[in-house]
Amino acid sequence: MKTKNIAFTIILLLLSCVAFTFTAQADPPGQHVVTQFHQTVLGTQSVNGELVDFSGMIHVVADVELSAVPPDPCRVHANLSDVVGIGRDTGGTYHADGATDSDFMVDLSEGLSLEADYLIPELPPDPCRVFISIAFDQSGHATALSAVIGAR
């Protein structure tokens, strides 16, 4: 009798492990994978005819919604933090500020690239242009971020 109970318990445990293994490996369509980066952003761009060297931080959040068949919908939020530039000729100080939200269809194997314009309050409407590239792994996690201010 004890042997039957032990055998039954072992069989139930094995079936549970097999069922868990199969369900844990499948990512259901519609699942969101969110990755964020907070890193330094640098670059030089012309503002009102003067070259300005900018530096500061950028915060980027990539939200990939896994679909059954690629490409996958992806929302990217990016905002600048404490980005300041110094004019090479005048020594003038410029600030870049703002946030952007963009929607894409992304093939995870190719990643995505985008341009985002941010406000320079000292010289509207001249924008501070940031070029952003994001690489993804096949599970939808962003694995690398490149962000550069100014011309590519």
C-alpha positions in Angstrom: 0.0 0.0 0.0 2.8 2.4 0.9 4.6 1.5 -2.3 1.5 2.4 -4.4 1.3 5.8 -2.6 5.0 6.5 -3.2 4.8 5.5 -6.8 1.6 7.6 -7.3 3.3 10.6 -5.7 6.4 10.2 -7.9 4.3 10.0 -11.0 2.3 13.1 -10.0 5.6 15.0 -9.4 7.0 13.9 -12.8 3.8 14.9 -14.6 3.9 18.3 -12.8 7.5 18.9 -13.9 6.8 18.0 -17.5 3.7 20.3 -17.6 5.6 23.1 -15.9 8.5 22.7 -18.4 6.3 23.0 -21.4 4.3 26.0 -20.1 7.4 27.9 -18.9 9.1 27.8 -22.3 6.3 29.3 -24.3 6.0 33.1 -24.4 2.3 33.8 -25.1 1.5 36.3 -27.8 0.6 39.7 -26.3 3.2 39.5 -23.5 5.1 42.8 -22.9 8.8 42.8 -22.4 10.0 46.1 -20.9 13.7 47.2 -20.8 15.1 50.5 -19.7 18.5 52.3 -20.0 19.8 55.4 -18.3 23.1 56.4 -19.8 25.3 59.3 -20.9 24.5 61.0 -24.2 27.1 63.2 -25.9 27.4 65.0 -29.2 28.0 68.2 -31.2 25.5 70.0 -33.3 25.1 73.4 -34.9 22.7 75.8 -33.0 22.1 79.1 -34.7 25.3 78.7 -36.7 27.5 77.9 -33.7 28.9 74.4 -32.9 27.6 73.4 -29.5 29.1 70.5 -27.5 26.2 68.8 -25.5 26.4 66.2 -22.7 24.0 64.8 -20.2 21.8 61.8 -19.6 19.1 60.0 -21.6 16.5 57.6 -20.2 15.0 55.2 -22.7 12.3 52.6 -22.1 11.5 50.0 -24.8 8.2 48.1 -24.4 8.0 45.2 -26.9 4.7 43.3 -27.2 5.6 39.8 -28.4 3.3 38.7 -31.3 2.9 35.2 -32.8 4.5 36.4 -36.0 7.1 39.1 -36.4 7.3 42.1 -36.6 6.4 43.0 -33.1 4.8 46.2 -31.9 7.3 48.3 -29.9 6.8 51.6 -27.9 9.9 53.7 -27.1 9.9 56.4 -24.5 13.0 58.6 -24.3 13.7 61.7 -22.2 16.7 63.9 -21.7 18.0 64.7 -18.2 20.4 67.5 -17.4 21.6 67.9 -21.0 23.6 71.0 -21.3 25.7 72.4 -24.2 28.5 75.0 -24.4 28.9 77.0 -27.6 32.4 76.8 -29.0 32.6 80.4 -30.2 30.6 82.3 -27.6 30.8 80.0 -24.6 27.0 80.4 -24.4 25.1 77.8 -22.4 22.2 75.8 -24.0 19.9 73.3 -22.5 18.1 70.4 -24.2 14.9 69.2 -22.6 11.9 67.0 -23.3 10.5 63.6 -23.8 9.3 61.6 -26.8 7.0 58.6 -27.3 7.2 56.6 -30.6 5.5 53.5 -31.8 7.2 51.0 -34.2 6.9 47.6 -35.7 10.2 45.9 -35.0 12.0 42.8 -36.3 13.9 41.8 -33.2 16.8 40.5 -35.2 17.3 43.9 -36.8 16.6 46.2 -33.9 15.5 49.8 -34.5 16.8 53.3 -35.1 15.0 56.6 -34.6 15.6 60.3 -34.5 14.1 62.4 -31.7 14.0 66.2 -31.5 14.1 67.9 -28.1 13.5 71.6 -27.2 16.4 74.1 -26.8 14.5 76.8 -24.8 17.2 79.4 -25.4 16.7 79.2 -29.2 13.3 77.9 -30.2 12.5 76.4 -32.6 16.0 74.9 -33.2 15.8 71.3 -31.9 18.4 69.2 -30.3 18.4 66.1 -32.5 19.2 62.7 -30.9 19.9 59.6 -32.9 18.9 56.4 -30.9 19.6 52.8 -31.9 18.3 49.8 -29.9 19.4 46.2 -30.3 17.1 43.3 -29.0 17.6 39.7 -28.3 15.0 37.2 -29.5 13.1 37.2 -26.2 12.3 40.9 -26.8 14.7 42.4 -24.2 16.7 45.4 -25.4 20.4 44.5 -25.1 22.2 47.6 -26.2 21.5 51.3 -26.6 23.4 53.9 -28.6 22.3 57.6 -28.3 24.2 60.4 -30.0 23.4 64.1 -30.2 23.9 65.9 -33.6 24.8 64.7 -37.0 25.3 61.0 -37.5 
